[in-house]
């Protein structure tokens, strides 16, 4: 695929940039029984073959005392299970990880950890609504206390693609498109109805390498992001040129002489008739037609 990076200079020297930052740790603020806490967690390796199931290490402390208490655990599709094994933290953490070797074993996280006699346990479980705070529970000496994380996303490992916009604005495609990242800035332009940004993207089809399309070359295509004249985000459109998930393969592409306009012919699939996509790289637009 031939990619084009176009640097366009606008009135008042407005500029758009895209910065890619992969997070492997997160700091969260929260509460245990209404008492403020801070938690820092680090990505510590995939349990089996899904980037939605991975080990974490770190610590937490009560903000008043700031004495770090070690934690180990696992992130499992939004559920954070964290354990402090006291004086046996190092040995028990190693044994805990060695036993979690498959999705079936991950389902038994609590059972496996309990057999190692944790001193403390904290469990946060994010629901599909991504509410803030994320609710949870703290377990100590057979007593249970309510816990909270002041965030709407407790994922530790993140592919951030930050769009730096005029007027000191910044948005992260991780938050409103998807968690796969893989975006590249192609061009941007201002018009009568506001501003547009054109992105090209390539990313994996599935974070689970053992699932459907997990071993595929991934999803490819273009996205047009729409903004107001003041660079407030409105919406986006996505146009796939290749996709394992949508069975889009062997796409034909042609381009005009100056290579600023690309035309893709998308073949018929089981769920869609054939169609064309015309990408205007200079004017940051994409048109879909029959």
SETI-823204 format. One record per atom (N, C-alpha, C, O): atom name; residue number from 1; x, y, z. Coordinates in steps of 0.1 Angstrom, whole numbers. Atoms other than C-alpha are relative to their C-alpha. Layout:
atom  n  c1  c2  c3
CA  NUM  X  Y  Z
...
***
This chain:
atom  n  c1  c2  c3
N  1  8  -12  0
CA  1  0  0  0
C  1  9  12  0
O  1  18  14  8
N  2  -7  -13  1
CA  2  13  34  -10
C  2  -6  10  9
O  2  -18  13  7
N  3  5  -10  -10
CA  3  9  59  18
C  3  5  14  -4
O  3  16  15  -9
N  4  -4  -13  2
CA  4  10  96  15
C  4  -1  9  12
O  4  -11  8  19
N  5  1  -9  -11
CA  5  19  121  42
C  5  1  14  -6
O  5  11  18  -11
N  6  1  -13  6
CA  6  8  155  32
C  6  0  11  12
O  6  -8  10  21
N  7  -1  -11  -10
CA  7  18  186  52
C  7  -7  12  -6
O  7  -2  18  -15
N  8  8  -12  5
CA  8  -8  213  47
C  8  1  11  10
O  8  -1  9  22
N  9  0  -12  -8
CA  9  -4  248  60
C  9  -12  8  -1
O  9  -16  12  -13
N  10  12  -7  1
CA  10  -35  266  69
C  10  1  14  6
O  10  12  18  11
N  11  1  -13  -5
CA  11  -45  301  78
C  11  2  0  15
O  11  -2  -9  22
N  12  -3  0  -14
CA  12  -32  311  112
C  12  10  -11  5
O  12  11  -14  17
N  13  -9  10  -2
CA  13  -7  283  109
C  13  -5  -11  9
O  13  2  -17  18
N  14  6  11  -7
CA  14  -31  257  123
C  14  7  -13  -4
O  14  10  -15  -16
N  15  -7  13  2
CA  15  -15  223  126
C  15  -6  -11  7
O  15  -10  -10  19
N  16  5  12  -6
CA  16  -26  188  133
C  16  11  -10  0
O  16  19  -11  -10
N  17  -10  10  -1
CA  17  -3  161  145
C  17  -6  -13  6
O  17  -16  -12  13
N  18  4  13  -6
CA  18  -6  124  155
C  18  12  -6  7
O  18  22  -8  1
N  19  -11  5  -8
CA  19  15  110  183
C  19  -5  -14  5
O  19  -15  -15  11
N  20  3  14  -5
CA  20  16  72  191
C  20  7  -2  13
O  20  19  -1  13
N  21  -6  3  -13
CA  21  22  63  227
C  21  -6  -13  5
O  21  -18  -14  8
N  22  5  13  -5
CA  22  19  27  239
C  22  3  0  15
O  22  14  0  20
N  23  -1  1  -15
CA  23  12  25  277
C  23  2  -14  4
O  23  -5  -23  -1
N  24  -1  13  -7
CA  24  24  -4  297
C  24  -1  1  15
O  24  1  -9  22
N  25  3  -1  -15
CA  25  15  10  331
C  25  -10  11  1
O  25  -12  20  -8
N  26  10  -10  -3
CA  26  -13  31  346
C  26  0  3  15
O  26  3  -6  23
N  27  2  -4  -14
CA  27  -17  50  378
C  27  -15  4  2
O  27  -21  12  -6
N  28  15  -2  -3
CA  28  -53  50  393
C  28  -1  6  14
O  28  6  2  23
N  29  4  -5  -13
CA  29  -68  70  421
C  29  -13  -8  3
O  29  -21  -11  -6
N  30  12  7  -4
CA  30  -95  53  441
C  30  -3  1  15
O  30  2  10  22
N  31  4  1  -14
CA  31  -110  44  475
C  31  -2  -14  4
O  31  -6  -23  -4
N  32  4  12  -7
CA  32  -112  15  499
C  32  -8  4  12
O  32  -2  11  21
N  33  9  -4  -11
CA  33  -141  19  523
C  33  0  15  3
O  33  0  20  14
N  34  0  -14  -1
CA  34  -141  56  515
C  34  13  7  3
O  34  14  19  3
N  35  -13  -6  -2
CA  35  -104  61  522
C  35  8  1  -13
O  35  9  -9  -20
N  36  -7  -2  13
CA  36  -84  76  493
C  36  13  -9  -1
O  36  20  -11  8
N  37  -12  9  3
CA  37  -58  52  477
C  37  5  4  -14
O  37  -1  10  -22
N  38  -6  0  13
CA  38  -34  52  448
C  38  5  -13  -4
O  38  11  -20  4
N  39  -4  13  5
CA  39  -27  22  426
C  39  8  2  -12
O  39  4  9  -21
N  40  -8  1  12
CA  40  1  17  401
C  40  2  -14  -5
O  40  6  -22  3
N  41  -1  13  6
CA  41  0  -13  378
C  41  8  -1  -13
O  41  7  9  -21
N  42  -8  2  11
CA  42  24  -26  352
C  42  -4  -12  -8
O  42  -7  -23  -2
N  43  2  11  9
CA  43  18  -49  322
C  43  11  -10  2
O  43  23  -6  2
N  44  -11  10  -3
CA  44  37  -82  330
C  44  -1  -12  -9
O  44  4  -23  -5
N  45  0  11  10
CA  45  30  -104  300
C  45  -14  -6  -2
O  45  -23  -6  7
N  46  13  6  3
CA  46  1  -122  283
C  46  -1  -14  6
O  46  8  -21  6
N  47  2  12  -6
CA  47  -14  -151  301
C  47  0  -12  -10
O  47  6  -22  -7
N  48  0  11  10
CA  48  -20  -172  269
C  48  1  7  -14
O  48  12  8  -19
N  49  -2  -5  13
CA  49  -28  -156  236
C  49  -10  12  -3
O  49  -12  16  -14
N  50  9  -11  2
CA  50  -52  -127  242
C  50  5  13  7
O  50  9  12  19
N  51  -5  -12  -7
CA  51  -42  -91  249
C  51  -11  6  8
O  51  -9  17  14
N  52  10  -4  -10
CA  52  -74  -88  269
C  52  1  -8  13
O  52  -7  -6  22
N  53  -3  8  -12
CA  53  -60  -113  294
C  53  15  1  2
O  53  23  -6  -5
N  54  -15  -1  -3
CA  54  -26  -104  309
C  54  3  2  15
O  54  -6  7  22
N  55  -4  -1  -14
CA  55  -7  -104  341
C  55  4  15  3
O  55  8  22  -6
N  56  -4  -13  -5
CA  56  -1  -72  361
C  56  8  -1  13
O  56  5  -10  21
N  57  -7  -2  -13
CA  57  23  -62  389
C  57  -1  14  4
O  57  -4  23  -4
N  58  0  -14  -4
CA  58  24  -31  410
C  58  -1  1  15
O  58  4  -7  23
N  59  1  -3  -14
CA  59  15  -17  443
C  59  -12  10  2
O  59  -18  16  -7
N  60  10  -10  -3
CA  60  -11  4  461
C  60  4  6  14
O  60  11  -1  22
N  61  -1  -5  -13
CA  61  -10  27  491
C  61  -12  9  4
O  61  -19  14  -5
N  62  10  -10  -5
CA  62  -33  47  513
C  62  6  14  -1
O  62  17  16  4
N  63  -6  -13  3
CA  63  -27  83  503
C  63  5  7  13
O  63  15  15  12
N  64  -4  -6  -13
CA  64  -24  94  540
C  64  14  -5  4
O  64  21  3  10
N  65  -12  6  -6
CA  65  5  70  547
C  65  11  -2  -11
O  65  23  -1  -8
N  66  -8  2  12
CA  66  20  64  512
C  66  11  -12  2
O  66  22  -11  -2
N  67  -8  12  -2
CA  67  35  30  523
C  67  -5  -10  -11
O  67  -16  -15  -10
N  68  4  9  11
CA  68  35  8  492
C  68  -2  -14  4
O  68  7  -20  11
N  69  3  14  -2
CA  69  19  -26  494
C  69  0  -7  -13
O  69  -8  -4  -22
N  70  -2  7  13
CA  70  29  -50  466
C  70  -13  -7  -4
O  70  -20  -13  4
N  71  11  6  6
CA  71  3  -64  443
C  71  4  -8  -12
O  71  13  -4  -19
N  72  -1  8  13
CA  72  2  -91  415
C  72  -14  -4  -3
O  72  -23  -6  5
N  73  13  4  4
CA  73  -28  -102  395
C  73  -2  -1  -15
O  73  8  -4  -22
N  74  3  2  14
CA  74  -45  -104  362
C  74  -11  10  -5
O  74  -21  12  3
N  75  10  -7  7
CA  75  -65  -82  338
C  75  -7  -10  -9
O  75  -1  -16  -17
N  76  8  10  7
CA  76  -93  -103  323
C  76  -13  7  -6
O  76  -23  7  1
N  77  12  -6  7
CA  77  -116  -85  298
C  77  -7  11  9
O  77  -19  11  9
N  78  6  -11  -9
CA  78  -121  -55  322
C  78  -1  -3  14
O  78  -3  6  22
N  79  -1  3  -14
CA  79  -119  -74  354
C  79  14  -1  5
O  79  22  -8  0
N  80  -13  -1  -6
CA  80  -89  -66  376
C  80  0  -8  13
O  80  -8  -4  22
N  81  -1  7  -12
CA  81  -81  -92  402
C  81  15  1  6
O  81  24  -3  -1
N  82  -13  -4  -5
CA  82  -52  -81  425
C  82  2  -7  14
O  82  -7  -7  22
N  83  -3  8  -12
CA  83  -35  -100  453
C  83  13  5  7
O  83  23  8  0
N  84  -12  -2  -8
CA  84  -10  -93  481
C  84  1  -12  9
O  84  -7  -16  17
N  85  -2  13  -6
CA  85  5  -125  494
C  85  9  2  13
O  85  15  -8  18
N  86  -8  -2  -12
CA  86  24  -109  524
C  86  14  -3  -2
O  86  21  1  -12
N  87  -14  4  1
CA  87  58  -123  531
C  87  4  -10  -11
O  87  15  -11  -14
N  88  -2  9  11
CA  88  54  -148  503
C  88  -3  6  -13
O  88  -6  -2  -23
N  89  4  -7  13
CA  89  47  -122  476
C  89  8  -6  -12
O  89  1  -9  -22
N  90  -8  4  12
CA  90  76  -132  453
C  90  -3  -15  -4
O  90  -5  -17  -16
N  91  2  14  3
CA  91  72  -170  456
C  91  -14  -3  -5
O  91  -16  -10  -15
N  92  14  3  3
CA  92  34  -170  455
C  92  -4  6  -13
O  92  -12  0  -21
N  93  3  -6  12
CA  93  32  -146  426
C  93  5  -8  -12
O  93  -2  -10  -22
N  94  -6  9  11
CA  94  55  -169  405
C  94  -9  -12  -1
O  94  -12  -16  -13
N  95  9  12  1
CA  95  33  -199  414
C  95  -13  3  -6
O  95  -19  -5  -14
N  96  12  -4  5
CA  96  2  -180  406
C  96  0  1  -15
O  96  -9  -4  -22
N  97  -2  -2  14
CA  97  14  -171  371
C  97  2  -13  -7
O  97  -4  -16  -18
N  98  -3  13  7
CA  98  27  -206  363
C  98  -13  -8  -1
O  98  -13  -17  -10
N  99  12  8  1
CA  99  -8  -220  369
C  99  -10  6  -10
O  99  -20  -1  -14
N  100  9  -6  9
CA  100  -26  -195  346
C  100  5  -1  -14
O  100  11  9  -19
N  101  -6  3  13
CA  101  -18  -210  312
C  101  -10  0  -11
O  101  -6  -4  -22
N  102  10  1  10
CA  102  -51  -208  293
C  102  -12  8  4
O  102  -13  11  16
N  103  12  -7  -3
CA  103  -84  -190  291
C  103  -8  -7  11
O  103  -15  -1  19
N  104  8  8  -10
CA  104  -100  -218  311
C  104  6  1  14
O  104  -1  2  24
N  105  -6  -2  -12
CA  105  -74  -214  338
C  105  -3  14  6
O  105  -4  16  18
N  106  2  -14  -4
CA  106  -79  -176  339
C  106  -14  1  6
O  106  -16  9  16
N  107  13  0  -6
CA  107  -116  -183  347
C  107  1  -4  14
O  107  -8  -1  22
N  108  -2  5  -14
CA  108  -103  -199  379
C  108  10  8  8
O  108  16  3  17
N  109  -10  -9  -6
CA  109  -81  -170  389
C  109  -2  1  15
O  109  7  -1  23
N  110  2  -2  -14
CA  110  -98  -165  423
C  110  3  -13  7
O  110  9  -13  18
N  111  -2  13  -6
CA  111  -97  -202  431
C  111  15  -3  1
O  111  19  -8  12
N  112  -15  2  0
CA  112  -60  -205  422
C  112  7  9  10
O  112  16  4  17
N  113  -6  -10  -10
CA  113  -51  -174  442
C  113  -3  -4  14
O  113  6  -3  23
N  114  3  3  -13
CA  114  -70  -185  472
C  114  7  -12  6
O  114  10  -12  18
N  115  -8  11  -5
CA  115  -51  -217  474
C  115  14  4  4
O  115  21  -4  11
N  116  -13  -5  -4
CA  116  -20  -196  478
C  116  -1  10  12
O  116  9  16  16
N  117  2  -7  -12
CA  117  -35  -178  508
C  117  4  15  0
O  117  13  19  7
N  118  -4  -15  0
CA  118  -34  -141  499
C  118  -4  7  13
O  118  -14  4  19
N  119  3  -8  -12
CA  119  -33  -116  527
C  119  -11  10  -3
O  119  -19  12  6
N  120  10  -10  4
CA  120  -53  -91  508
C  120  -4  -3  -15
O  120  4  -8  -22
N  121  5  2  14
CA  121  -74  -92  476
C  121  -9  12  -3
O  121  -17  17  5
N  122  9  -11  5
CA  122  -89  -63  456
C  122  -5  -4  -14
O  122  3  -9  -23
N  123  5  4  12
CA  123  -112  -70  427
C  123  -9  12  -6
O  123  -18  16  1
N  124  8  -11  6
CA  124  -125  -43  403
C  124  -6  -7  -13
O  124  1  -14  -20
N  125  7  6  12
CA  125  -150  -53  375
C  125  -7  11  -8
O  125  -17  16  -4
N  126  6  -11  9
CA  126  -157  -28  347
C  126  -12  -6  -8
O  126  -10  -17  -14
N  127  11  6  8
CA  127  -191  -33  331
C  127  0  6  -14
O  127  8  15  -17
N  128  0  -4  14
CA  128  -200  -27  294
C  128  -3  15  -1
O  128  0  21  -11
N  129  3  -14  1
CA  129  -213  8  302
C  129  12  9  3
O  129  11  21  2
N  130  -12  -7  -3
CA  130  -178  18  313
C  130  -3  12  10
O  130  1  23  7
N  131  3  -11  -10
CA  131  -191  37  343
C  131  12  4  8
O  131  22  -3  9
N  132  -11  -6  -8
CA  132  -169  60  363
C  132  -6  4  14
O  132  -15  13  13
N  133  -12  9  -2
CA  133  -159  50  390
C  133  -3  -14  -3
O  133  -15  -19  -4
N  134  2  15  1
CA  134  -153  13  384
C  134  -2  -6  14
O  134  7  -4  22
N  135  3  6  -13
CA  135  -168  -6  413
C  135  8  -12  3
O  135  13  -19  -6
N  136  -7  12  -4
CA  136  -150  -33  433
C  136  -1  -3  15
O  136  -9  3  22
N  137  1  5  -14
CA  137  -144  -50  466
C  137  14  -2  5
O  137  23  -7  -2
N  138  -13  2  -7
CA  138  -115  -52  491
C  138  -2  -11  10
O  138  -12  -10  18
N  139  1  12  -9
CA  139  -110  -85  510
C  139  12  -1  10
O  139  23  -1  5
N  140  -11  1  -10
CA  140  -90  -87  543
C  140  -6  -6  12
O  140  -16  -2  18
N  141  4  7  -12
CA  141  -93  -111  572
C  141  -15  -4  0
O  141  -23  -2  10
N  142  14  5  2
CA  142  -126  -125  559
C  142  -11  11  0
O  142  -22  8  2
N  143  9  -12  1
CA  143  -141  -90  558
C  143  0  6  -14
O  143  11  6  -20
N  144  1  -6  13
CA  144  -153  -73  527
C  144  -4  15  1
O  144  -13  19  8
N  145  3  -15  1
CA  145  -152  -35  520
C  145  -2  4  -14
O  145  4  -1  -23
N  146  2  -6  14
CA  146  -164  -15  490
C  146  13  7  -5
O  146  20  13  3
N  147  -11  -7  5
CA  147  -137  -2  467
C  147  -4  6  -14
O  147  -14  2  -20
N  148  3  -7  12
CA  148  -136  22  437
C  148  13  3  -7
O  148  23  6  -1
N  149  -11  -6  8
CA  149  -113  32  408
C  149  -6  12  -7
O  149  -16  10  -14
N  150  6  -12  6
CA  150  -119  67  396
C  150  5  1  -14
O  150  14  9  -18
N  151  -3  1  14
CA  151  -117  59  359
C  151  -11  -6  -7
O  151  -20  -13  0
N  152  10  7  8
CA  152  -139  47  331
C  152  6  -11  -8
O  152  -1  -18  -15
N  153  -7  10  7
CA  153  -113  24  318
C  153  12  -5  8
O  153  21  2  11
N  154  -11  5  -8
CA  154  -91  1  339
C  154  10  -9  -8
O  154  17  -17  -2
N  155  -9  7  8
CA  155  -72  -14  310
C  155  14  6  2
O  155  16  18  2
N  156  -14  -5  -3
CA  156  -34  -12  317
C  156  8  2  -13
O  156  14  12  -15
N  157  -8  -1  13
CA  157  -19  -19  282
C  157  -9  7  -10
O  157  -19  2  -14
N  158  8  -8  9
CA  158  -31  7  257
C  158  8  5  -12
O  158  19  10  -10
N  159  -6  -6  13
CA  159  -23  17  221
C  159  -7  14  -2
O  159  -17  15  -8
N  160  6  -14  2
CA  160  -29  55  223
C  160  5  6  -13
O  160  17  5  -16
N  161  -3  -8  11
CA  161  -31  75  192
C  161  -5  14  2
O  161  -17  16  1
N  162  4  -13  -3
CA  162  -32  112  202
C  162  0  9  -12
O  162  10  11  -18
N  163  0  -10  10
CA  163  -44  137  177
C  163  1  14  7
O  163  -8  18  15
N  164  -2  -13  -5
CA  164  -30  171  186
C  164  -6  10  -9
O  164  -2  11  -21
N  165  8  -9  9
CA  165  -54  198  173
C  165  3  14  3
O  165  8  18  14
N  166  -1  -15  -3
CA  166  -54  236  170
C  166  -9  3  13
O  166  -17  -5  17
N  167  7  -5  -11
CA  167  -68  256  199
C  167  3  -8  13
O  167  -6  -9  22
N  168  -4  7  -11
CA  168  -49  235  224
C  168  -9  -12  4
O  168  -11  -15  16
N  169  8  11  -3
CA  169  -71  205  220
C  169  7  -13  -4
O  169  16  -13  -13
N  170  -6  13  3
CA  170  -62  168  220
C  170  -10  -11  3
O  170  -18  -10  13
N  171  9  11  -2
CA  171  -82  136  216
C  171  8  -13  -3
O  171  18  -13  -10
N  172  -7  13  1
CA  172  -72  99  218
C  172  -9  -9  -8
O  172  -20  -12  -3
N  173  9  9  7
CA  173  -86  75  192
C  173  -3  -13  8
O  173  -13  -19  5
N  174  3  11  -9
CA  174  -83  48  219
C  174  -14  2  7
O  174  -20  -8  10
N  175  12  -3  -8
CA  175  -112  65  236
C  175  -13  0  -8
O  175  -24  -3  -3
N  176  12  -1  8
CA  176  -137  69  207
C  176  -1  -8  -13
O  176  -11  -9  -19
N  177  0  8  12
CA  177  -127  47  178
C  177  1  -15  4
O  177  -9  -22  4
N  178  -2  13  -6
CA  178  -112  15  191
C  178  13  -1  7
O  178  21  9  7
N  179  -12  1  -8
CA  179  -84  2  212
C  179  13  -6  -7
O  179  23  -8  -1
N  180  -11  7  7
CA  180  -62  -12  184
C  180  11  10  -5
O  180  22  6  -9
N  181  -10  -9  5
CA  181  -44  20  174
C  181  2  -2  -15
O  181  -7  -4  -22
N  182  -4  3  14
CA  182  -25  17  141
C  182  -4  11  -10
O  182  -3  9  -22
N  183  4  -11  9
CA  183  -36  51  127
C  183  12  8  -5
O  183  22  9  2
N  184  -10  -9  5
CA  184  -15  73  105
C  184  -7  12  -6
O  184  -17  11  -13
N  185  6  -12  5
CA  185  -22  109  97
C  185  4  2  -14
O  185  16  2  -18
N  186  -2  -3  14
CA  186  -26  116  60
C  186  -1  14  -4
O  186  8  20  -9
N  187  3  -15  3
CA  187  -41  151  57
C  187  -11  5  8
O  187  -18  -2  15
N  188  11  -7  -7
CA  188  -64  176  71
C  188  -3  13  -7
O  188  5  19  -14
N  189  4  -11  7
CA  189  -84  205  58
C  189  -12  7  6
O  189  -19  0  14
N  190  11  -7  -5
CA  190  -109  232  67
C  190  -10  3  -12
O  190  -5  6  -23
N  191  11  -3  10
CA  191  -142  238  49
C  191  -11  8  6
O  191  -10  12  17
N  192  11  -8  -4
CA  192  -174  257  51
C  192  -7  -6  12
O  192  -13  2  20
N  193  8  7  -10
CA  193  -190  231  74
C  193  9  -4  12
O  193  4  -11  21
N  194  -9  4  -11
CA  194  -159  227  97
C  194  13  -6  -6
O  194  17  -3  -17
N  195  -13  6  3
CA  195  -127  207  96
C  195  -1  -15  -1
O  195  -9  -22  5
N  196  0  14  2
CA  196  -118  172  84
C  196  15  -5  2
O  196  24  3  -1
N  197  -13  6  -1
CA  197  -89  149  92
C  197  -1  -14  -6
O  197  -10  -22  -3
N  198  0  13  6
CA  198  -80  119  71
C  198  11  -9  6
O  198  23  -5  7
N  199  -10  10  -5
CA  199  -63  88  87
C  199  0  -12  -8
O  199  -11  -16  -13
N  200  -2  14  5
CA  200  -50  56  72
C  200  2  -9  12
O  200  9  -4  21
N  201  -3  9  -11
CA  201  -50  26  95
C  201  2  -14  -4
O  201  -3  -19  -14
N  202  -3  15  1
CA  202  -36  -9  98
C  202  1  -5  14
O  202  9  0  22
N  203  -2  6  -13
CA  203  -42  -29  129
C  203  -6  -15  0
O  203  -12  -19  -10
N  204  4  14  -1
CA  204  -49  -65  141
C  204  -15  -1  0
O  204  -22  9  4
N  205  15  2  1
CA  205  -84  -79  135
C  205  -5  -3  14
O  205  -16  0  18
N  206  4  6  -13
CA  206  -85  -95  170
C  206  11  0  10
O  206  22  -5  6
N  207  -10  1  -11
CA  207  -65  -90  202
C  207  3  -14  4
O  207  13  -17  10
N  208  -2  14  -4
CA  208  -70  -127  208
C  208  6  -7  -12
O  208  -1  -10  -21
N  209  -6  6  11
CA  209  -45  -144  186
C  209  -5  -14  -2
O  209  -3  -20  -13
N  210  6  13  2
CA  210  -63  -177  192
C  210  -14  0  -5
O  210  -20  -10  -7
N  211  14  -1  5
CA  211  -97  -164  181
C  211  -1  3  -15
O  211  9  2  -22
N  212  3  -3  14
CA  212  -113  -156  148
C  212  9  11  -5
O  212  9  22  1
N  213  -8  -10  7
CA  213  -89  -137  125
C  213  12  5  9
O  213  18  15  6
N  214  -11  -4  -9
CA  214  -63  -136  153
C  214  13  -1  -7
O  214  23  7  -3
N  215  -13  2  7
CA  215  -35  -147  129
C  215  -1  8  -13
O  215  8  6  -21
N  216  1  -6  13
CA  216  -47  -125  100
C  216  9  12  -1
O  216  15  17  9
N  217  -8  -12  2
CA  217  -28  -95  85
C  217  -7  12  6
O  217  -1  23  7
N  218  7  -11  -7
CA  218  -55  -73  101
C  218  -9  8  -9
O  218  -12  4  -20
N  219  9  -9  6
CA  219  -78  -46  92
C  219  7  13  -6
O  219  16  18  0
N  220  -7  -11  7
CA  220  -68  -18  67
C  220  -11  9  -6
O  220  -22  5  -10
N  221  9  -9  6
CA  221  -85  13  55
C  221  2  15  3
O  221  13  18  8
N  222  -1  -14  -3
CA  222  -93  50  60
C  222  -11  4  9
O  222  -21  -2  10
N  223  10  -6  -9
CA  223  -111  71  85
C  223  0  15  -2
O  223  11  21  -4
N  224  1  -14  1
CA  224  -124  106  81
C  224  -7  5  13
O  224  -18  1  17
N  225  5  -5  -12
CA  225  -129  125  113
C  225  -5  14  -2
O  225  1  22  -9
N  226  6  -13  2
CA  226  -152  155  114
C  226  0  9  12
O  226  -3  4  23
N  227  -1  -9  -12
CA  227  -148  186  136
C  227  -8  13  -4
O  227  -10  16  -16
N  228  5  -13  2
CA  228  -165  219  140
C  228  11  10  -4
O  228  23  6  -4
N  229  -11  -10  4
CA  229  -147  251  129
C  229  9  3  12
O  229  20  7  10
N  230  -9  -2  -12
CA  230  -134  254  165
C  230  7  -13  4
O  230  13  -13  15
N  231  -7  12  -2
CA  231  -120  219  163
C  231  -6  -8  12
O  231  1  -15  19
N  232  7  9  -10
CA  232  -146  202  186
C  232  -4  -12  -8
O  232  -10  -11  -19
N  233  3  12  7
CA  233  -150  166  176
C  233  -15  -3  -2
O  233  -22  -1  8
N  234  14  3  2
CA  234  -183  156  160
C  234  -2  -15  -3
O  234  -10  -21  4
N  235  2  14  3
CA  235  -180  121  144
C  235  11  -5  -9
O  235  20  3  -13
N  236  -10  5  10
CA  236  -160  98  121
C  236  -7  -10  -8
O  236  -17  -17  -5
N  237  4  10  9
CA  237  -166  75  92
C  237  12  -9  -3
O  237  23  -5  -4
N  238  -11  10  3
CA  238  -146  43  85
C  238  -3  -7  -13
O  238  -14  -11  -16
N  239  1  6  13
CA  239  -139  28  51
C  239  11  -11  -1
O  239  23  -8  -2
N  240  -9  11  0
CA  240  -123  -7  50
C  240  5  -3  -15
O  240  -3  -3  -24
N  241  -5  4  13
CA  241  -100  -16  21
C  241  4  -15  0
O  241  4  -22  -10
N  242  -3  14  -2
CA  242  -90  -50  35
C  242  -5  -4  14
O  242  -4  4  24
N  243  5  4  -13
CA  243  -106  -70  64
C  243  -2  -15  1
O  243  -9  -20  -8
N  244  3  14  -2
CA  244  -105  -105  77
C  244  -14  -1  6
O  244  -22  -10  3
N  245  13  1  -7
CA  245  -136  -98  99
C  245  -11  2  -10
O  245  -22  -5  -8
N  246  10  -3  10
CA  246  -156  -85  69
C  246  2  -8  -13
O  246  -6  -6  -23
N  247  -3  7  12
CA  247  -141  -109  43
C  247  3  8  -12
O  247  -2  5  -23
N  248  -4  -9  11
CA  248  -127  -81  22
C  248  15  -3  -4
O  248  24  0  4
N  249  -14  4  5
CA  249  -97  -94  2
C  249  2  4  -15
O  249  -8  8  -21
N  250  -4  -2  14
CA  250  -79  -88  -31
C  250  -6  13  -6
O  250  -12  13  -17
N  251  5  -13  4
CA  251  -90  -52  -33
C  251  9  6  -11
O  251  21  6  -10
N  252  -7  -6  11
CA  252  -80  -35  -66
C  252  1  15  2
O  252  -9  22  6
N  253  -2  -15  -2
CA  253  -66  1  -64
C  253  6  6  -12
O  253  15  1  -18
N  254  -5  -8  11
CA  254  -60  26  -91
C  254  2  15  5
O  254  -4  19  15
N  255  -3  -14  -5
CA  255  -46  62  -88
C  255  2  9  -13
O  255  6  4  -23
N  256  -2  -10  11
CA  256  -46  93  -110
C  256  15  3  -2
O  256  23  -1  6
N  257  -14  -3  3
CA  257  -14  107  -125
C  257  7  7  11
O  257  19  4  13
N  258  -7  -7  -11
CA  258  -6  130  -96
C  258  0  -7  13
O  258  5  -3  23
N  259  0  9  -12
CA  259  -13  102  -71
C  259  -7  6  12
O  259  -4  2  23
N  260  7  -6  -11
CA  260  -35  124  -50
C  260  -14  -6  2
O  260  -20  -4  13
N  261  13  6  -2
CA  261  -67  104  -56
C  261  2  -15  -3
O  261  7  -19  -13
N  262  -1  14  1
CA  262  -69  67  -50
C  262  -15  -6  -1
O  262  -24  -1  5
N  263  13  6  1
CA  263  -98  45  -61
C  263  1  -15  2
O  263  9  -22  -4
N  264  0  14  -4
CA  264  -105  11  -45
C  264  -13  -7  -4
O  264  -24  -1  -3
N  265  12  8  4
CA  265  -128  -15  -59
C  265  -1  -12  10
O  265  8  -21  10
N  266  2  10  -10
CA  266  -142  -37  -31
C  266  -9  -10  -6
O  266  -20  -7  -10
N  267  8  10  6
CA  267  -154  -70  -43
C  267  -12  -4  9
O  267  -13  -1  21
N  268  12  5  -6
CA  268  -187  -86  -34
C  268  3  -10  11
O  268  12  -18  9
N  269  -2  9  -11
CA  269  -189  -104  0
C  269  -13  -7  3
O  269  -23  -4  -4
N  270  13  6  -4
CA  270  -215  -126  17
C  270  -10  10  5
O  270  -22  7  5
N  271  9  -9  -6
CA  271  -229  -96  34
C  271  -1  14  -7
O  271  -9  22  -3
N  272  0  -13  7
CA  272  -223  -68  9
C  272  2  -1  -15
O  272  10  -10  -19
N  273  -2  0  14
CA  273  -225  -60  -28
C  273  13  7  -2
O  273  19  14  7
N  274  -12  -7  3
CA  274  -194  -47  -46
C  274  -2  15  0
O  274  -13  20  -3
N  275  1  -15  0
CA  275  -187  -10  -43
C  275  14  6  -2
O  275  24  -1  -1
N  276  -12  -7  2
CA  276  -160  16  -49
C  276  2  10  12
O  276  -7  16  17
N  277  -4  -10  -9
CA  277  -141  39  -25
C  277  10  9  -7
O  277  20  5  -11
N  278  -9  -10  6
CA  278  -125  71  -38
C  278  6  9  12
O  278  -2  15  19
N  279  -7  -7  -11
CA  279  -99  86  -14
C  279  7  12  -6
O  279  16  11  -15
N  280  -7  -12  4
CA  280  -89  122  -20
C  280  10  4  11
O  280  6  10  21
N  281  -10  -1  -11
CA  281  -56  124  -1
C  281  2  15  3
O  281  5  19  14
N  282  -3  -14  -2
CA  282  -52  162  -6
C  282  -11  7  7
O  282  -8  15  16
N  283  11  -7  -6
CA  283  -87  172  4
C  283  -6  -8  12
O  283  -17  -4  17
N  284  5  7  -12
CA  284  -91  147  33
C  284  -14  -5  -1
O  284  -22  -3  8
N  285  13  5  1
CA  285  -122  131  20
C  285  0  -14  -6
O  285  9  -18  -13
N  286  2  13  6
CA  286  -135  96  11
C  286  -15  -1  -4
O  286  -24  3  3
N  287  14  1  6
CA  287  -166  89  -11
C  287  -2  -15  -3
O  287  6  -21  -10
N  288  4  13  4
CA  288  -183  55  -13
C  288  -10  0  -10
O  288  -20  7  -9
N  289  10  1  11
CA  289  -202  46  -45
C  289  -1  -14  -5
O  289  7  -23  -2
N  290  2  13  6
CA  290  -216  17  -64
C  290  9  -2  -12
O  290  8  -13  -18
***
